Amino acid sequence: MRKLRPAMALAVALVGRPLAAQDAPQEPVAAPTPAPAPVANAALKPQAPVGRIMAGVGSDVIAAPPPTIELAPPPPPPPPITLVLNADLGAQRLTVVENGKPKYTWAISSGRRGFATPTGSFQPMWAAKMWYSRQYEYAPMPNAVFFHHGTAFHGTSAVGLLGQPASHGCVRLAPGNAAALFKLVHKHGFAATKVVVHGGSRQRQPGAKMASARVARGEGARVSRAAQRRGSYWED
């Protein structure tokens, strides 16, 4: 027995330690503390543009192109001049040139003294088959082609005064010539027609000048009907 005691004590000591360890109450193990979340880079520095970020994702993704601005097409060029109306106030003649070739030469009556016909280069502005002068007693102006404010080519019944200044500024033509001119201007169009008025006006004949002076003094009753037809003093 005495020999067995040291052996039993050794066995108890060897067996008792793990049992004591198993029977002893387990202390709770603390959960590991999570590492702090990294601070976002966006809070430290400005973000890159969206286009750059998208472009860096992959080669198939690119930034949107800038918007394009569509410009209006330029206006079409004006048509070439195919009809020229050349009014020579010194010769009291109108030459009509169509497609570079003279077509007609007609006698005219331009503005008399105090009512000068404007000179320069113009284009027809508008036209009327029959117009009545708002300034001169509603005088008839058939086949009127206006090229400068109230100044126009038009027909006249005072054919006896053609070839000399007699109007209030307009360019008078014989009725048939005015009708032909009206058709030509509409055939070519206003934009393709050029009006050139140049030269100085010749003085009208003394007889016609005296008739106009009588009318200006209010003595129209003393002017015969024949003189009225020749002078057509209240036409434009």
Helices and strands as residue ranges (DSSP letters): H 4-23, H 41-44, H 50-57, E 83-88, E 93-98, E 101-107, E 120-122, E 126-132, E 140-148, E 151-155, G 159-161, E 171-173, H 175-188, E 193-198, H 206-216, G 220-222, H 225-231
